[in-house]
Amino acid sequence: MTALNNKIDFAVVISAKNANPNGDPLNGNCPRTNFAGIGEMSDVCIKRKLRNRLQDMGQPVFVQSLDRRTDSFLSLKDRADGCEAFKTALADNKKDDAEKIACKEWIDVRSFGQVFAYKGKKQNKKNKNEQKNDSESEDGEEGCVSIGIRGPVSVHPAFSVDAVEITSQQIVKSVNGETDKKNPYKRGSDTMGLKHRVDFGLYVFYGSINCQLAEKTGFSDEDAESIKEALMTLFENDASSARPEGSMEVVQVAWWKHNSKSGQYSSAKVHRTLHVEKRKETPMSVDDYAIKIDDLEGLKPEIFEGR
């Protein structure tokens, strides 16, 4: 694989229509908003969707959703132990070796980073003149081995351009969950609930890929292309009751590839060149916005329409 030698910045514009982009578990799964009514999608939510897309593309992923797993492992510990080389290095407290193995094995580890904290051998640190206690083993005793890997791909939370209108709808479950053995035809009491959606919102999020961290994890040009593809197809195979097919759309991906590892401009300056302006006072579709990108000398973005 080709080493990443060019810093990359990106921006993604997405739309939500009659959908719940990211529910807040502390607010009855209502779409996330801040105090100004601006819609939000957490960076964790976005990276979950990126991992799902990378899985769909056939890439090995460490942090898999239980209902979307592509292997037989039911936990992260099981998946880590399933890689014999990584398990051995971790048990022997060879952190550098374990880090390299994990980065090579799973694309999300070398992309976003990962913290591994499992049991392993804790090395005994003793003064040379201090005699060893007979109860301690020469190889060390059981302890916690922790490895923190910093990934080169950073993703910001997404925020809507304008405040979003949220509609809450009462729903009813009017079927029996179980059969009453004494009276099979008895109808159970209805169960009431609420379902929430954003009527329409245009969201924007930003991200960057750092070459210095890419060198440490082995993140390559090919991996960057996979991330780009995942961004362009972010909501493919993502439909649910909260997000019906076609309700979430990637409108545009802007991809800035610098001419050096450190980049010609800071990420903040690059991200500020993207402007989303209203064409109507009350926008209700993507067509009611104009997306513009200012020119930066020597740095022109690739623009991709969502698929």
C-alpha positions as CSV (number, residue, x, y, z in Angstrom):
1,M,0.0,0.0,0.0
2,T,1.1,3.5,-0.8
3,A,2.0,5.7,2.2
4,L,-0.1,8.9,2.7
5,N,2.1,11.9,1.7
6,N,-0.6,14.6,1.4
7,K,-2.7,16.1,4.1
8,I,-6.4,15.8,3.3
9,D,-9.4,18.0,4.5
10,F,-13.0,17.2,3.6
11,A,-16.5,18.6,4.1
12,V,-19.8,16.8,3.7
13,V,-23.2,18.4,3.1
14,I,-26.1,16.1,3.9
15,S,-29.9,16.5,4.0
16,A,-32.6,15.0,6.2
17,K,-36.3,15.1,5.2
18,N,-38.9,13.5,7.5
19,A,-36.1,11.5,9.2
20,N,-34.4,11.3,12.6
21,P,-30.7,11.8,11.7
22,N,-29.4,11.0,15.3
23,G,-31.7,10.4,18.2
24,D,-30.8,11.6,21.7
25,P,-31.3,8.8,24.3
26,L,-31.6,11.4,27.1
27,N,-34.5,13.1,25.3
28,G,-36.8,10.2,24.3
29,N,-34.8,9.6,21.1
30,C,-35.8,13.0,19.8
31,P,-33.5,14.3,17.1
32,R,-30.5,16.0,18.7
33,T,-30.6,19.8,18.8
34,N,-28.7,22.5,20.7
35,F,-30.4,25.4,22.7
36,A,-30.7,27.4,19.5
37,G,-32.6,24.7,17.8
38,I,-29.7,23.8,15.5
39,G,-29.8,20.1,14.6
40,E,-26.8,17.9,15.5
41,M,-25.3,14.6,14.6
42,S,-22.6,13.4,16.9
43,D,-19.2,12.4,15.5
44,V,-19.7,9.0,17.0
45,C,-22.9,8.5,15.0
46,I,-21.0,9.6,11.8
47,K,-18.1,7.2,12.4
48,R,-20.6,4.4,13.1
49,K,-22.0,4.9,9.6
50,L,-18.5,5.1,8.1
51,R,-17.6,1.8,9.8
52,N,-20.8,0.2,8.4
53,R,-20.0,1.4,4.9
54,L,-16.4,0.1,5.2
55,Q,-17.8,-3.3,6.3
56,D,-20.1,-3.3,3.2
57,M,-17.1,-2.6,1.1
58,G,-15.4,-5.7,2.4
59,Q,-13.0,-4.0,4.8
60,P,-12.1,-5.7,8.1
61,V,-13.6,-3.5,10.9
62,F,-12.9,-3.9,14.7
63,V,-15.8,-2.0,16.2
64,Q,-18.8,-3.7,14.6
65,S,-22.4,-3.4,15.6
66,L,-23.8,-6.6,17.0
67,D,-26.6,-6.8,14.4
68,R,-24.2,-6.0,11.5
69,R,-21.2,-8.2,12.4
70,T,-19.5,-10.1,9.7
71,D,-17.8,-12.6,12.0
72,S,-18.8,-14.9,14.9
73,F,-17.5,-12.6,17.7
74,L,-20.0,-11.1,20.1
75,S,-17.7,-8.6,21.8
76,L,-14.6,-6.5,21.1
77,K,-12.6,-8.7,23.5
78,D,-13.6,-11.8,21.5
79,R,-12.6,-10.1,18.3
80,A,-9.3,-9.0,19.7
81,D,-8.6,-12.6,21.0
82,G,-9.6,-13.9,17.6
83,C,-6.4,-12.4,16.2
84,E,-3.8,-14.8,17.6
85,A,-0.8,-12.5,16.8
86,F,-2.4,-9.5,18.6
87,K,-3.5,-11.6,21.5
88,T,0.0,-13.0,22.1
89,A,1.6,-9.6,21.8
90,L,-0.9,-8.1,24.2
91,A,-0.5,-10.9,26.7
92,D,3.3,-10.5,26.6
93,N,2.9,-6.7,27.1
94,K,4.6,-6.0,23.8
95,K,2.6,-2.9,23.2
96,D,4.4,-1.6,20.1
97,D,4.0,-5.0,18.4
98,A,0.3,-5.2,19.4
99,E,-0.3,-1.7,18.1
100,K,1.2,-2.5,14.7
101,I,-0.7,-5.7,14.4
102,A,-4.1,-4.1,15.3
103,C,-3.5,-1.3,12.8
104,K,-2.6,-3.8,10.1
105,E,-5.6,-6.0,10.9
106,W,-8.5,-3.5,11.1
107,I,-9.1,-0.4,8.9
108,D,-11.1,1.5,11.6
109,V,-8.2,1.1,14.1
110,R,-5.7,2.6,11.7
111,S,-8.2,5.3,10.6
112,F,-9.9,6.5,13.8
113,G,-7.7,4.9,16.5
114,Q,-8.8,2.7,19.4
115,V,-8.2,2.1,23.0
116,F,-7.4,-1.5,24.1
117,A,-7.5,-2.3,27.8
118,Y,-7.3,-6.0,28.7
119,K,-5.6,-8.3,31.1
120,G,-1.9,-9.1,30.5
121,K,1.4,-9.5,32.2
122,K,2.5,-6.5,34.3
123,Q,6.2,-6.1,34.4
124,N,7.8,-6.1,37.9
125,K,10.0,-3.0,38.4
126,K,12.6,-3.5,41.2
127,N,15.8,-1.9,42.3
128,K,18.8,-3.9,41.3
129,N,19.9,-4.2,44.9
130,E,16.5,-5.1,46.1
131,Q,15.9,-8.9,46.4
132,K,12.9,-10.4,44.7
133,N,10.0,-11.6,46.8
134,D,9.5,-15.3,46.4
135,S,5.8,-14.8,45.8
136,E,6.4,-12.9,42.6
137,S,7.0,-14.6,39.3
138,E,10.0,-13.6,37.2
139,D,7.8,-13.1,34.2
140,G,5.5,-10.6,36.0
141,E,2.1,-10.8,37.5
142,E,-1.4,-10.4,36.0
143,G,-2.4,-6.7,35.5
144,C,-4.1,-4.5,33.0
145,V,-2.5,-3.8,29.7
146,S,-3.7,-0.6,28.0
147,I,-2.9,0.6,24.5
148,G,-4.1,3.9,23.1
149,I,-3.9,4.4,19.3
150,R,-4.4,7.8,17.8
151,G,-5.9,7.6,14.4
152,P,-5.2,10.1,11.5
153,V,-8.9,10.5,10.5
154,S,-10.7,13.1,12.6
155,V,-14.5,13.8,12.1
156,H,-16.4,16.7,13.5
157,P,-20.0,16.6,14.6
158,A,-22.6,17.7,12.0
159,F,-24.7,20.8,12.5
160,S,-27.7,22.0,10.5
161,V,-27.3,25.3,8.6
162,D,-30.6,26.6,10.2
163,A,-32.7,25.6,13.1
164,V,-34.8,22.5,12.4
165,E,-38.5,21.9,13.0
166,I,-39.2,18.7,14.8
167,T,-42.5,16.8,14.5
168,S,-43.5,14.4,17.2
169,Q,-46.1,11.8,16.3
170,Q,-48.1,9.6,18.7
171,I,-48.0,5.9,17.7
172,V,-49.9,2.9,19.0
173,K,-49.1,-0.8,19.2
174,S,-52.5,-2.6,19.0
175,V,-51.3,-6.2,18.7
176,N,-50.8,-8.8,21.4
177,G,-47.2,-9.5,22.3
178,E,-48.1,-12.9,23.8
179,T,-51.2,-15.2,23.7
180,D,-53.4,-15.3,26.7
181,K,-53.7,-19.1,27.3
182,K,-57.0,-18.8,29.1
183,N,-58.5,-16.5,26.5
184,P,-56.5,-16.7,23.2
185,Y,-58.8,-14.1,21.5
186,K,-58.5,-11.5,24.3
187,R,-57.0,-8.3,23.0
188,G,-54.3,-6.7,25.1
189,S,-54.3,-3.0,26.0
190,D,-52.8,-0.7,23.5
191,T,-49.3,0.6,24.0
192,M,-48.8,4.3,23.3
193,G,-45.5,5.8,22.2
194,L,-43.9,8.8,20.4
195,K,-41.9,9.0,17.1
196,H,-39.9,12.1,16.3
197,R,-38.6,13.4,13.0
198,V,-36.9,16.4,11.4
199,D,-39.2,17.9,8.8
200,F,-36.2,19.2,6.8
201,G,-32.6,20.0,7.6
202,L,-29.4,20.6,5.7
203,Y,-26.4,19.5,7.8
204,V,-22.6,20.0,7.3
205,F,-19.7,18.3,8.9
206,Y,-15.9,18.5,8.4
207,G,-12.9,16.2,8.8
208,S,-9.2,15.9,8.2
209,I,-6.6,13.2,7.6
210,N,-3.2,13.8,9.3
211,C,-0.1,12.4,7.6
212,Q,2.1,12.3,10.7
213,L,-0.5,10.0,12.5
214,A,-1.0,8.1,9.3
215,E,2.7,7.1,9.3
216,K,2.3,5.7,12.8
217,T,-0.8,3.6,12.0
218,G,0.0,2.6,8.4
219,F,-2.9,4.5,7.0
220,S,-2.4,4.6,3.2
221,D,-3.6,6.4,0.1
222,E,-5.8,3.4,-0.6
223,D,-7.4,3.8,2.8
224,A,-8.1,7.4,2.1
225,E,-9.9,6.4,-1.1
226,S,-12.0,4.0,1.0
227,I,-12.9,6.8,3.4
228,K,-13.9,9.0,0.5
229,E,-16.1,6.3,-1.0
230,A,-17.7,5.7,2.4
231,L,-18.5,9.4,2.7
232,M,-20.1,9.6,-0.7
233,T,-22.3,6.6,0.1
234,L,-22.8,7.3,3.8
235,F,-26.5,6.4,4.0
236,E,-26.4,3.4,1.7
237,N,-27.8,0.3,3.5
238,D,-28.7,2.5,6.4
239,A,-32.5,2.7,6.2
240,S,-34.6,2.1,9.3
241,S,-38.0,3.1,10.7
242,A,-36.4,6.4,11.9
243,R,-34.6,7.0,8.6
244,P,-36.7,5.6,5.7
245,E,-35.0,4.9,2.4
246,G,-34.3,8.2,0.6
247,S,-34.9,10.4,3.6
248,M,-31.2,10.9,4.3
249,E,-29.0,12.0,1.4
250,V,-25.3,13.0,0.8
251,V,-25.6,16.2,-1.2
252,Q,-22.0,17.0,-1.8
253,V,-18.5,16.0,-0.6
254,A,-15.6,18.5,-1.0
255,W,-12.2,16.8,-0.8
256,W,-9.0,19.0,-0.5
257,K,-5.7,17.2,-1.1
258,H,-2.8,19.3,-0.1
259,N,0.6,19.2,-1.8
260,S,2.6,18.3,1.3
261,K,2.3,16.3,4.6
262,S,1.7,19.4,6.7
263,G,-0.6,21.1,4.1
264,Q,-0.6,24.5,2.5
265,Y,-3.2,25.8,4.9
266,S,-4.7,25.0,8.3
267,S,-7.7,22.8,8.4
268,A,-9.8,25.6,10.0
269,K,-9.0,27.9,7.1
270,V,-9.9,25.3,4.5
271,H,-13.1,24.4,6.2
272,R,-14.1,28.1,6.3
273,T,-14.1,28.3,2.5
274,L,-17.4,26.3,2.4
275,H,-20.5,28.5,2.5
276,V,-24.1,27.3,2.5
277,E,-26.6,30.1,1.8
278,K,-30.4,30.2,1.8
279,R,-32.2,31.1,-1.4
280,K,-35.6,31.2,0.4
281,E,-36.6,32.5,3.8
282,T,-38.0,29.1,4.8
283,P,-36.0,26.4,2.9
284,M,-37.7,23.0,2.6
285,S,-35.4,21.2,0.2
286,V,-31.8,21.1,-1.0
287,D,-32.7,23.3,-4.0
288,D,-33.5,26.1,-1.6
289,Y,-29.8,26.4,-0.7
290,A,-26.7,27.5,-2.6
291,I,-23.4,25.8,-1.8
292,K,-20.3,27.8,-2.6
293,I,-16.6,27.2,-2.0
294,D,-14.0,30.1,-1.9
295,D,-10.8,29.7,-3.9
296,L,-7.5,29.1,-2.1
297,E,-4.3,29.7,-4.1
298,G,-2.8,26.3,-5.0
299,L,-5.5,24.2,-3.4
300,K,-8.6,23.3,-5.4
301,P,-11.1,20.8,-4.0
302,E,-12.5,17.8,-5.8
303,I,-16.3,18.0,-5.7
304,F,-18.4,14.8,-5.6
305,E,-22.1,14.5,-5.7
306,G,-23.6,12.0,-3.3
307,R,-24.8,8.7,-4.8
